[in-house]
Amino acid sequence: MDKKTYYISLAEGNISQVRTANSWDYQIQANDEEITRLRELFDQNYSSDWQGFWRAHIPYIEYHFDRANDAYDTGLQQVYKMIYELGDEETKAHIKNEGLMDDLIE
């Protein structure tokens, strides 16, 4: 399948082929299947984020003991890993320099 250029905004969960449509953080090359998978990861993270929001109203469970937070954190790591794998050299360098993905890449 042919790969196309996409621009990703991690905070907003946006995936766009138009460079100037939104602010973006990362540039990737992906085919339709890969973009579908990335969209699914963003959607899962969005759902986990809402679950965490509602759970936050129950203050007796600390963050690191709450399994809902594990789902969000794991989902975010999967998003970063996929963006890293599909990213251009600048994207890969930026993610690598952040040091958050050391255990998941290369």
MOPAC internal coordinates of N, CA, C and O (Angstrom, degrees):
PM7 1SCF
backbone

  N    0.0000 0     0.00 0     0.00 0    0    0    0
  C    1.4512 1     0.00 0     0.00 0    1    0    0
  C    1.5245 1   109.92 1     0.00 0    2    1    0
  O    1.2310 1   121.29 1   -33.59 1    3    2    1
  N    1.2974 1   115.14 1   146.41 1    3    2    1
  C    1.4565 1   120.60 1   178.82 1    5    3    2
  C    1.5192 1   110.57 1   -74.16 1    6    5    3
  O    1.2310 1   121.57 1   -42.25 1    7    6    5
  N    1.3079 1   114.61 1   137.75 1    7    6    5
  C    1.4617 1   120.14 1   176.62 1    9    7    6
  C    1.5239 1   109.21 1   -94.21 1   10    9    7
  O    1.2310 1   121.64 1   -35.22 1   11   10    9
  N    1.3162 1   114.47 1   144.78 1   11   10    9
  C    1.4545 1   121.94 1   178.71 1   13   11   10
  C    1.5172 1   108.30 1  -122.18 1   14   13   11
  O    1.2310 1   120.76 1   -18.55 1   15   14   13
  N    1.3025 1   116.16 1   161.45 1   15   14   13
  C    1.4617 1   121.57 1   177.86 1   17   15   14
  C    1.5231 1   109.28 1   -86.51 1   18   17   15
  O    1.2310 1   121.42 1   -47.00 1   19   18   17
  N    1.3357 1   114.90 1   133.00 1   19   18   17
  C    1.4601 1   121.86 1   177.43 1   21   19   18
  C    1.5157 1   108.79 1  -129.35 1   22   21   19
  O    1.2310 1   121.36 1   -27.82 1   23   22   21
  N    1.3255 1   115.00 1   152.18 1   23   22   21
  C    1.4527 1   122.57 1   179.10 1   25   23   22
  C    1.5220 1   107.47 1  -117.34 1   26   25   23
  O    1.2310 1   121.11 1   -53.02 1   27   26   25
  N    1.3268 1   115.47 1   126.98 1   27   26   25
  C    1.4564 1   121.81 1  -170.71 1   29   27   26
  C    1.5265 1   110.67 1  -113.85 1   30   29   27
  O    1.2310 1   121.02 1   -49.16 1   31   30   29
  N    1.3197 1   115.65 1   130.84 1   31   30   29
  C    1.4640 1   122.07 1   170.12 1   33   31   30
  C    1.5215 1   106.56 1  -109.16 1   34   33   31
  O    1.2310 1   120.79 1   -71.35 1   35   34   33
  N    1.3002 1   116.09 1   108.65 1   35   34   33
  C    1.4585 1   120.42 1  -175.71 1   37   35   34
  C    1.5301 1   112.29 1   -66.56 1   38   37   35
  O    1.2310 1   120.18 1   134.61 1   39   38   37
  N    1.3219 1   117.26 1   -45.39 1   39   38   37
  C    1.4642 1   120.95 1  -177.01 1   41   39   38
  C    1.5202 1   112.38 1   -63.36 1   42   41   39
  O    1.2310 1   120.54 1   142.48 1   43   42   41
  N    1.3181 1   116.56 1   -37.52 1   43   42   41
  C    1.4593 1   120.79 1  -178.05 1   45   43   42
  C    1.5215 1   112.80 1   -93.33 1   46   45   43
  O    1.2310 1   120.25 1   166.04 1   47   46   45
  N    1.3108 1   117.12 1   -13.96 1   47   46   45
  C    1.4645 1   120.44 1  -177.69 1   49   47   46
  C    1.5158 1   112.52 1    72.72 1   50   49   47
  O    1.2310 1   120.20 1  -154.34 1   51   50   49
  N    1.3318 1   117.22 1    25.66 1   51   50   49
  C    1.4650 1   121.48 1  -178.49 1   53   51   50
  C    1.5239 1   111.38 1   -89.38 1   54   53   51
  O    1.2310 1   121.67 1   -39.31 1   55   54   53
  N    1.3239 1   114.41 1   140.69 1   55   54   53
  C    1.4560 1   122.99 1   172.47 1   57   55   54
  C    1.5176 1   106.09 1  -127.81 1   58   57   55
  O    1.2310 1   120.34 1   -59.46 1   59   58   57
  N    1.3307 1   116.96 1   120.54 1   59   58   57
  C    1.4551 1   120.25 1  -176.22 1   61   59   58
  C    1.5186 1   110.48 1  -138.84 1   62   61   59
  O    1.2310 1   120.78 1   -29.99 1   63   62   61
  N    1.3291 1   116.12 1   150.01 1   63   62   61
  C    1.4465 1   121.33 1   173.24 1   65   63   62
  C    1.5288 1   110.84 1   -94.79 1   66   65   63
  O    1.2310 1   120.51 1   173.29 1   67   66   65
  N    1.3110 1   116.63 1    -6.71 1   67   66   65
  C    1.4562 1   121.56 1  -178.52 1   69   67   66
  C    1.5274 1   108.49 1  -101.09 1   70   69   67
  O    1.2310 1   121.15 1   -66.26 1   71   70   69
  N    1.3061 1   115.41 1   113.74 1   71   70   69
  C    1.4694 1   121.56 1  -175.51 1   73   71   70
  C    1.5258 1   112.62 1   -58.03 1   74   73   71
  O    1.2310 1   119.90 1   144.18 1   75   74   73
  N    1.3039 1   117.79 1   -35.82 1   75   74   73
  C    1.4645 1   121.62 1  -174.66 1   77   75   74
  C    1.5311 1   114.00 1   -99.02 1   78   77   75
  O    1.2310 1   119.74 1  -175.68 1   79   78   77
  N    1.3141 1   118.09 1     4.32 1   79   78   77
  C    1.4681 1   120.43 1  -176.93 1   81   79   78
  C    1.5234 1   112.44 1   -69.62 1   82   81   79
  O    1.2310 1   120.03 1   140.97 1   83   82   81
  N    1.3048 1   117.55 1   -39.03 1   83   82   81
  C    1.4660 1   123.36 1  -177.89 1   85   83   82
  C    1.5263 1   108.32 1  -143.52 1   86   85   83
  O    1.2310 1   121.41 1   -12.23 1   87   86   85
  N    1.3133 1   114.90 1   167.77 1   87   86   85
  C    1.4568 1   116.83 1   169.34 1   89   87   86
  C    1.5262 1   107.00 1   -72.03 1   90   89   87
  O    1.2310 1   120.24 1   -33.37 1   91   90   89
  N    1.3026 1   117.14 1   146.63 1   91   90   89
  C    1.4617 1   120.13 1  -177.59 1   93   91   90
  C    1.5201 1   110.20 1  -141.18 1   94   93   91
  O    1.2310 1   121.53 1   -21.86 1   95   94   93
  N    1.3272 1   114.68 1   158.14 1   95   94   93
  C    1.4525 1   122.12 1  -177.25 1   97   95   94
  C    1.5253 1   112.84 1  -107.45 1   98   97   95
  O    1.2310 1   120.90 1   143.12 1   99   98   97
  N    1.3349 1   115.88 1   -36.88 1   99   98   97
  C    1.4594 1   120.48 1  -171.95 1  101   99   98
  C    1.5218 1   111.22 1  -135.36 1  102  101   99
  O    1.2310 1   121.19 1   -34.11 1  103  102  101
  N    1.3249 1   115.32 1   145.89 1  103  102  101
  C    1.4674 1   122.11 1   174.88 1  105  103  102
  C    1.5232 1   107.63 1  -111.13 1  106  105  103
  O    1.2310 1   120.71 1   -49.03 1  107  106  105
  N    1.3365 1   116.26 1   130.97 1  107  106  105
  C    1.4590 1   120.78 1  -179.72 1  109  107  106
  C    1.5274 1   110.29 1  -131.94 1  110  109  107
  O    1.2310 1   121.18 1   -14.96 1  111  110  109
  N    1.3100 1   115.35 1   165.04 1  111  110  109
  C    1.4632 1   123.75 1   171.78 1  113  111  110
  C    1.5210 1   106.35 1  -117.66 1  114  113  111
  O    1.2310 1   120.16 1   -57.99 1  115  114  113
  N    1.3299 1   117.31 1   122.01 1  115  114  113
  C    1.4586 1   120.00 1  -175.82 1  117  115  114
  C    1.5190 1   111.11 1  -149.07 1  118  117  115
  O    1.2310 1   121.48 1   -26.01 1  119  118  117
  N    1.3318 1   114.78 1   153.99 1  119  118  117
  C    1.4626 1   119.79 1   173.23 1  121  119  118
  C    1.5299 1   108.39 1   -93.19 1  122  121  119
  O    1.2310 1   120.60 1    -0.96 1  123  122  121
  N    1.3218 1   116.45 1   179.04 1  123  122  121
  C    1.4716 1   121.14 1  -175.82 1  125  123  122
  C    1.5303 1   112.39 1   -61.21 1  126  125  123
  O    1.2310 1   120.28 1   139.59 1  127  126  125
  N    1.3200 1   117.07 1   -40.41 1  127  126  125
  C    1.4699 1   120.44 1  -179.65 1  129  127  126
  C    1.5281 1   111.22 1   -64.87 1  130  129  127
  O    1.2310 1   120.57 1   138.25 1  131  130  129
  N    1.3190 1   116.52 1   -41.75 1  131  130  129
  C    1.4583 1   120.46 1  -179.91 1  133  131  130
  C    1.5254 1   111.35 1   -66.36 1  134  133  131
  O    1.2310 1   120.36 1   141.25 1  135  134  133
  N    1.3181 1   116.91 1   -38.75 1  135  134  133
  C    1.4678 1   120.19 1   177.96 1  137  135  134
  C    1.5261 1   110.47 1   -67.54 1  138  137  135
  O    1.2310 1   120.41 1   141.29 1  139  138  137
  N    1.3144 1   116.82 1   -38.71 1  139  138  137
  C    1.4656 1   119.88 1   176.38 1  141  139  138
  C    1.5209 1   110.34 1   -60.60 1  142  141  139
  O    1.2310 1   120.09 1   136.29 1  143  142  141
  N    1.3228 1   117.43 1   -43.71 1  143  142  141
  C    1.4712 1   121.90 1   179.19 1  145  143  142
  C    1.5321 1   110.59 1   -64.50 1  146  145  143
  O    1.2310 1   120.27 1   137.08 1  147  146  145
  N    1.3269 1   117.09 1   -42.92 1  147  146  145
  C    1.4637 1   120.20 1   178.54 1  149  147  146
  C    1.5283 1   110.82 1   -63.13 1  150  149  147
  O    1.2310 1   120.25 1   138.61 1  151  150  149
  N    1.3344 1   117.13 1   -41.39 1  151  150  149
  C    1.4713 1   121.02 1   176.96 1  153  151  150
  C    1.5243 1   110.12 1   -61.29 1  154  153  151
  O    1.2310 1   119.91 1   138.80 1  155  154  153
  N    1.3251 1   117.78 1   -41.20 1  155  154  153
  C    1.4687 1   121.13 1   177.61 1  157  155  154
  C    1.5258 1   110.99 1   -61.26 1  158  157  155
  O    1.2310 1   120.31 1   138.32 1  159  158  157
  N    1.3267 1   117.01 1   -41.68 1  159  158  157
  C    1.4678 1   120.33 1   178.11 1  161  159  158
  C    1.5287 1   110.91 1   -63.71 1  162  161  159
  O    1.2310 1   120.27 1   137.10 1  163  162  161
  N    1.3401 1   117.08 1   -42.90 1  163  162  161
  C    1.4675 1   120.35 1   176.55 1  165  163  162
  C    1.5316 1   110.56 1   -60.88 1  166  165  163
  O    1.2310 1   120.22 1   136.66 1  167  166  165
  N    1.3242 1   117.18 1   -43.34 1  167  166  165
  C    1.4683 1   120.91 1  -179.79 1  169  167  166
  C    1.5238 1   111.48 1   -64.12 1  170  169  167
  O    1.2310 1   120.26 1   138.79 1  171  170  169
  N    1.3307 1   117.11 1   -41.21 1  171  170  169
  C    1.4662 1   120.89 1   178.06 1  173  171  170
  C    1.5279 1   110.47 1   -63.00 1  174  173  171
  O    1.2310 1   120.88 1   138.30 1  175  174  173
  N    1.3307 1   115.93 1   -41.70 1  175  174  173
  C    1.4604 1   119.86 1   179.40 1  177  175  174
  C    1.5245 1   111.48 1   -66.04 1  178  177  175
  O    1.2310 1   120.69 1   141.40 1  179  178  177
  N    1.3261 1   116.29 1   -38.60 1  179  178  177
  C    1.4613 1   120.72 1   177.82 1  181  179  178
  C    1.5290 1   109.65 1   -60.81 1  182  181  179
  O    1.2310 1   120.71 1   135.65 1  183  182  181
  N    1.3161 1   116.26 1   -44.35 1  183  182  181
  C    1.4598 1   120.90 1   178.56 1  185  183  182
  C    1.5277 1   111.08 1   -63.82 1  186  185  183
  O    1.2310 1   120.25 1   136.40 1  187  186  185
  N    1.3176 1   117.13 1   -43.60 1  187  186  185
  C    1.4671 1   121.29 1   178.88 1  189  187  186
  C    1.5229 1   110.85 1   -63.54 1  190  189  187
  O    1.2310 1   120.58 1   143.04 1  191  190  189
  N    1.3209 1   116.50 1   -36.96 1  191  190  189
  C    1.4523 1   121.04 1   178.97 1  193  191  190
  C    1.5258 1   110.84 1   -63.49 1  194  193  191
  O    1.2310 1   120.33 1   137.35 1  195  194  193
  N    1.3277 1   116.98 1   -42.65 1  195  194  193
  C    1.4684 1   120.27 1   177.26 1  197  195  194
  C    1.5225 1   111.40 1   -65.58 1  198  197  195
  O    1.2310 1   120.53 1   140.61 1  199  198  197
  N    1.3187 1   116.59 1   -39.39 1  199  198  197
  C    1.4663 1   119.37 1   177.48 1  201  199  198
  C    1.5260 1   110.17 1   -61.24 1  202  201  199
  O    1.2310 1   120.85 1   138.70 1  203  202  201
  N    1.3235 1   115.97 1   -41.30 1  203  202  201
  C    1.4578 1   120.36 1   177.40 1  205  203  202
  C    1.5154 1   112.33 1   -64.52 1  206  205  203
  O    1.2310 1   120.62 1   142.34 1  207  206  205
  N    1.3306 1   116.42 1   -37.66 1  207  206  205
  C    1.4593 1   120.50 1   177.24 1  209  207  206
  C    1.5267 1   111.02 1   -60.18 1  210  209  207
  O    1.2310 1   120.68 1   131.68 1  211  210  209
  N    1.3297 1   116.30 1   -48.32 1  211  210  209
  C    1.4702 1   119.24 1  -178.96 1  213  211  210
  C    1.5182 1   111.21 1   -68.90 1  214  213  211
  O    1.2310 1   120.34 1   143.42 1  215  214  213
  N    1.3388 1   116.95 1   -36.58 1  215  214  213
  C    1.4529 1   120.20 1  -179.87 1  217  215  214
  C    1.5334 1   110.48 1   -68.83 1  218  217  215
  O    1.2310 1   120.02 1   151.66 1  219  218  217
  N    1.3198 1   117.56 1   -28.34 1  219  218  217
  C    1.4643 1   121.07 1  -178.64 1  221  219  218
  C    1.5230 1   112.11 1   -62.66 1  222  221  219
  O    1.2310 1   120.41 1   163.12 1  223  222  221
  N    1.3028 1   116.83 1   -16.88 1  223  222  221
  C    1.4640 1   120.72 1   177.78 1  225  223  222
  C    1.5209 1   112.03 1   -79.82 1  226  225  223
  O    1.2310 1   120.98 1   177.27 1  227  226  225
  N    1.3243 1   115.72 1    -2.73 1  227  226  225
  C    1.4665 1   121.98 1   176.08 1  229  227  226
  C    1.5282 1   106.17 1  -113.19 1  230  229  227
  O    1.2310 1   119.89 1   -87.42 1  231  230  229
  N    1.3189 1   117.82 1    92.58 1  231  230  229
  C    1.4627 1   121.29 1  -166.49 1  233  231  230
  C    1.5295 1   116.66 1   -77.03 1  234  233  231
  O    1.2310 1   118.72 1  -179.93 1  235  234  233
  N    1.2968 1   120.05 1     0.07 1  235  234  233
  C    1.4552 1   118.80 1  -173.80 1  237  235  234
  C    1.5327 1   114.21 1   -84.68 1  238  237  235
  O    1.2310 1   119.28 1   175.30 1  239  238  237
  N    1.3205 1   118.97 1    -4.70 1  239  238  237
  C    1.4610 1   121.05 1   177.42 1  241  239  238
  C    1.5289 1   108.31 1  -107.40 1  242  241  239
  O    1.2310 1   120.77 1   -58.70 1  243  242  241
  N    1.3220 1   116.13 1   121.30 1  243  242  241
  C    1.4541 1   119.90 1   179.15 1  245  243  242
  C    1.5242 1   109.93 1   -71.99 1  246  245  243
  O    1.2310 1   120.64 1   -28.74 1  247  246  245
  N    1.3376 1   116.38 1   151.26 1  247  246  245
  C    1.4685 1   122.54 1  -174.57 1  249  247  246
  C    1.5255 1   111.94 1   -51.52 1  250  249  247
  O    1.2310 1   120.13 1   130.86 1  251  250  249
  N    1.3035 1   117.37 1   -49.14 1  251  250  249
  C    1.4616 1   120.39 1  -174.01 1  253  251  250
  C    1.5376 1   113.48 1   -73.45 1  254  253  251
  O    1.2310 1   119.83 1   171.57 1  255  254  253
  N    1.3290 1   117.94 1    -8.43 1  255  254  253
  C    1.4607 1   121.21 1   174.82 1  257  255  254
  C    1.5268 1   112.77 1  -103.51 1  258  257  255
  O    1.2310 1   120.32 1   179.58 1  259  258  257
  N    1.3059 1   117.00 1    -0.42 1  259  258  257
  C    1.4641 1   121.99 1  -176.90 1  261  259  258
  C    1.5298 1   110.03 1   -93.31 1  262  261  259
  O    1.2310 1   120.34 1   -64.78 1  263  262  261
  N    1.3288 1   116.96 1   115.22 1  263  262  261
  C    1.4604 1   120.89 1  -177.72 1  265  263  262
  C    1.5321 1   112.41 1   -65.38 1  266  265  263
  O    1.2310 1   119.31 1   154.59 1  267  266  265
  N    1.3067 1   118.93 1   -25.41 1  267  266  265
  C    1.4679 1   120.88 1   176.80 1  269  267  266
  C    1.5232 1   110.46 1   -61.88 1  270  269  267
  O    1.2310 1   120.20 1   144.79 1  271  270  269
  N    1.3171 1   117.21 1   -35.21 1  271  270  269
  C    1.4586 1   120.70 1   177.94 1  273  271  270
  C    1.5254 1   110.97 1   -68.85 1  274  273  271
  O    1.2310 1   120.44 1   146.78 1  275  274  273
  N    1.3230 1   116.76 1   -33.22 1  275  274  273
  C    1.4684 1   120.20 1   176.30 1  277  275  274
  C    1.5208 1   110.30 1   -60.08 1  278  277  275
  O    1.2310 1   120.30 1   138.70 1  279  278  277
  N    1.3264 1   117.03 1   -41.30 1  279  278  277
  C    1.4692 1   120.85 1  -179.74 1  281  279  278
  C    1.5246 1   110.39 1   -63.27 1  282  281  279
  O    1.2310 1   120.26 1   137.74 1  283  282  281
  N    1.3175 1   117.12 1   -42.26 1  283  282  281
  C    1.4661 1   120.71 1   179.25 1  285  283  282
  C    1.5278 1   110.57 1   -66.11 1  286  285  283
  O    1.2310 1   120.59 1   132.19 1  287  286  285
  N    1.3217 1   116.49 1   -47.81 1  287  286  285
  C    1.4616 1   120.79 1  -178.46 1  289  287  286
  C    1.5278 1   111.54 1   -62.23 1  290  289  287
  O    1.2310 1   120.65 1   136.65 1  291  290  289
  N    1.3291 1   116.35 1   -43.35 1  291  290  289
  C    1.4620 1   120.83 1   178.36 1  293  291  290
  C    1.5226 1   110.82 1   -64.64 1  294  293  291
  O    1.2310 1   120.30 1   138.48 1  295  294  293
  N    1.3155 1   117.02 1   -41.52 1  295  294  293
  C    1.4574 1   121.28 1   178.14 1  297  295  294
  C    1.5160 1   111.98 1   -62.12 1  298  297  295
  O    1.2310 1   120.72 1   138.69 1  299  298  297
  N    1.3227 1   116.22 1   -41.31 1  299  298  297
  C    1.4600 1   120.33 1   179.21 1  301  299  298
  C    1.5304 1   110.39 1   -65.77 1  302  301  299
  O    1.2310 1   120.20 1   141.17 1  303  302  301
  N    1.3207 1   117.22 1   -38.83 1  303  302  301
  C    1.4642 1   120.45 1   176.58 1  305  303  302
  C    1.5225 1   111.01 1   -63.61 1  306  305  303
  O    1.2310 1   120.24 1   140.64 1  307  306  305
  N    1.3292 1   117.14 1   -39.36 1  307  306  305
  C    1.4637 1   120.55 1   178.40 1  309  307  306
  C    1.5290 1   110.86 1   -65.19 1  310  309  307
  O    1.2310 1   120.25 1   140.57 1  311  310  309
  N    1.3335 1   117.12 1   -39.43 1  311  310  309
  C    1.4681 1   121.16 1   177.26 1  313  311  310
  C    1.5225 1   109.82 1   -62.17 1  314  313  311
  O    1.2310 1   120.41 1   130.71 1  315  314  313
  N    1.3267 1   116.81 1   -49.29 1  315  314  313
  C    1.4615 1   120.47 1   179.21 1  317  315  314
  C    1.5274 1   111.39 1   -59.30 1  318  317  315
  O    1.2310 1   120.69 1   137.57 1  319  318  317
  N    1.3188 1   116.28 1   -42.43 1  319  318  317
  C    1.4682 1   120.22 1  -179.13 1  321  319  318
  C    1.5280 1   110.60 1   -62.66 1  322  321  319
  O    1.2310 1   120.47 1   136.26 1  323  322  321
  N    1.3189 1   116.70 1   -43.74 1  323  322  321
  C    1.4573 1   120.02 1  -179.50 1  325  323  322
  C    1.5283 1   110.98 1   -67.38 1  326  325  323
  O    1.2310 1   120.17 1   137.97 1  327  326  325
  N    1.3214 1   117.28 1   -42.03 1  327  326  325
  C    1.4609 1   120.45 1   177.50 1  329  327  326
  C    1.5237 1   109.74 1   -62.46 1  330  329  327
  O    1.2310 1   120.29 1   139.95 1  331  330  329
  N    1.3171 1   117.06 1   -40.05 1  331  330  329
  C    1.4593 1   120.45 1   178.06 1  333  331  330
  C    1.5308 1   110.69 1   -61.73 1  334  333  331
  O    1.2310 1   120.58 1   133.14 1  335  334  333
  N    1.3151 1   116.50 1   -46.86 1  335  334  333
  C    1.4669 1   120.76 1  -177.57 1  337  335  334
  C    1.5292 1   112.12 1   -64.28 1  338  337  335
  O    1.2310 1   120.02 1   144.85 1  339  338  337
  N    1.3163 1   117.57 1   -35.15 1  339  338  337
  C    1.4639 1   121.76 1  -177.26 1  341  339  338
  C    1.5285 1   113.09 1   -93.84 1  342  341  339
  O    1.2310 1   120.48 1   170.93 1  343  342  341
  N    1.3166 1   116.69 1    -9.07 1  343  342  341
  C    1.4507 1   121.05 1  -171.68 1  345  343  342
  C    1.5092 1   115.10 1   -75.15 1  346  345  343
  O    1.2310 1   122.03 1   -19.60 1  347  346  345
  N    1.3321 1   113.72 1   160.40 1  347  346  345
  C    1.4606 1   120.05 1   173.01 1  349  347  346
  C    1.5305 1   108.12 1   -76.55 1  350  349  347
  O    1.2310 1   120.48 1    -0.17 1  351  350  349
  N    1.3126 1   116.69 1   179.83 1  351  350  349
  C    1.4695 1   120.77 1  -176.30 1  353  351  350
  C    1.5315 1   112.37 1   -61.55 1  354  353  351
  O    1.2310 1   120.22 1   141.85 1  355  354  353
  N    1.3261 1   117.19 1   -38.15 1  355  354  353
  C    1.4648 1   120.66 1   178.89 1  357  355  354
  C    1.5278 1   110.73 1   -65.48 1  358  357  355
  O    1.2310 1   120.56 1   138.19 1  359  358  357
  N    1.3165 1   116.53 1   -41.81 1  359  358  357
  C    1.4645 1   121.29 1   178.00 1  361  359  358
  C    1.5188 1   110.44 1   -62.40 1  362  361  359
  O    1.2310 1   120.34 1   132.26 1  363  362  361
  N    1.3195 1   116.95 1   -47.74 1  363  362  361
  C    1.4673 1   120.63 1  -179.91 1  365  363  362
  C    1.5163 1   111.14 1   -61.39 1  366  365  363
  O    1.2310 1   120.24 1   137.06 1  367  366  365
  N    1.3238 1   117.14 1   -42.94 1  367  366  365
  C    1.4612 1   120.69 1   179.59 1  369  367  366
  C    1.5264 1   111.02 1   -63.32 1  370  369  367
  O    1.2310 1   120.20 1   138.55 1  371  370  369
  N    1.3191 1   117.23 1   -41.45 1  371  370  369
  C    1.4678 1   120.94 1  -179.18 1  373  371  370
  C    1.5251 1   110.64 1   -64.10 1  374  373  371
  O    1.2310 1   120.12 1   133.06 1  375  374  373
  N    1.3155 1   117.38 1   -46.94 1  375  374  373
  C    1.4684 1   120.88 1  -179.78 1  377  375  374
  C    1.5232 1   110.33 1   -65.01 1  378  377  375
  O    1.2310 1   120.35 1   138.57 1  379  378  377
  N    1.3143 1   116.93 1   -41.43 1  379  378  377
  C    1.4619 1   121.11 1   179.76 1  381  379  378
  C    1.5267 1   110.58 1   -63.99 1  382  381  379
  O    1.2310 1   120.11 1   138.18 1  383  382  381
  N    1.3286 1   117.40 1   -41.82 1  383  382  381
  C    1.4618 1   121.56 1  -178.50 1  385  383  382
  C    1.5232 1   112.87 1   -67.94 1  386  385  383
  O    1.2310 1   120.26 1   153.91 1  387  386  385
  N    1.3283 1   117.10 1   -26.09 1  387  386  385
  C    1.4627 1   119.85 1   177.10 1  389  387  386
  C    1.5178 1   111.53 1   -67.36 1  390  389  387
  O    1.2310 1   120.45 1   152.32 1  391  390  389
  N    1.3350 1   116.75 1   -27.68 1  391  390  389
  C    1.4585 1   120.94 1   176.90 1  393  391  390
  C    1.5194 1   114.83 1    76.62 1  394  393  391
  O    1.2310 1   119.91 1  -174.80 1  395  394  393
  N    1.3108 1   117.77 1     5.20 1  395  394  393
  C    1.4692 1   120.26 1  -177.97 1  397  395  394
  C    1.5273 1   112.81 1   -80.78 1  398  397  395
  O    1.2310 1   121.03 1   162.52 1  399  398  397
  N    1.3148 1   115.63 1   -17.48 1  399  398  397
  C    1.4592 1   119.25 1  -173.33 1  401  399  398
  C    1.5278 1   112.68 1  -113.17 1  402  401  399
  O    1.2310 1   119.98 1  -163.16 1  403  402  401
  N    1.3064 1   117.64 1    16.84 1  403  402  401
  C    1.4605 1   121.51 1  -174.36 1  405  403  402
  C    1.5273 1   113.04 1   -53.08 1  406  405  403
  O    1.2310 1   120.62 1   142.68 1  407  406  405
  N    1.3179 1   116.42 1   -37.32 1  407  406  405
  C    1.4601 1   119.08 1  -177.32 1  409  407  406
  C    1.5297 1   113.08 1   -83.90 1  410  409  407
  O    1.2310 1   119.71 1   172.91 1  411  410  409
  N    1.3328 1   118.17 1    -7.09 1  411  410  409
  C    1.4638 1   120.49 1  -177.09 1  413  411  410
  C    1.5267 1   114.25 1  -110.36 1  414  413  411
  O    1.2310 1   119.90 1   162.87 1  415  414  413
  N    1.3129 1   117.79 1   -17.13 1  415  414  413
  C    1.4619 1   119.88 1  -176.93 1  417  415  414
  C    1.5064 1   110.86 1  -115.55 1  418  417  415
  O    1.2310 1   121.98 1   -34.84 1  419  418  417
  N    1.2894 1   113.81 1   145.16 1  419  418  417
  C    1.4586 1   124.75 1   178.82 1  421  419  418
  C    1.4487 1   110.28 1    41.82 1  422  421  419
  O    1.2310 1   120.10 1   180.00 1  423  422  421

